Amino acid sequence: MRKGLVWYNNKLAGELTETDEGEYEFEYDESYILAYPDQFITFSLPVRKEKYVSNRLFPFFEGLIPEGWLLDIATKNWKLNPNDRMGLVLACCGNCIGAVSVEPVNQEDES
């Protein structure tokens, strides 16, 4: 399982997870829901308490992944498969242009 913390305007908005079964989950942080109930990160993921679950990476997060020559550089430097979409999000989206960023969660720290 791999996880990333999703930040919106430098506020913790939620958590993106790739499960061991290959599903993707996005869940808004409880404190974010209370403080910003109308400030969603994208129209396709409005703020709610329930998890969003998909068998593919959510299109919004796909859109954060670099393309073209920048994707080539990222896959070569970090030795990532271009089809490893969650790996690319965790490696490349910590300092995105715009309001949203994704910071990897070290699974060893959660043990």
Beta strands, then each sheet from edge to edge (+ up, - down):
strand 1: 2-8
strand 2: 11-18
strand 3: 24-28
strand 4: 52-54
strand 5: 100-105
sheet 1: 4+ 3- 2+ 1- 5+
end
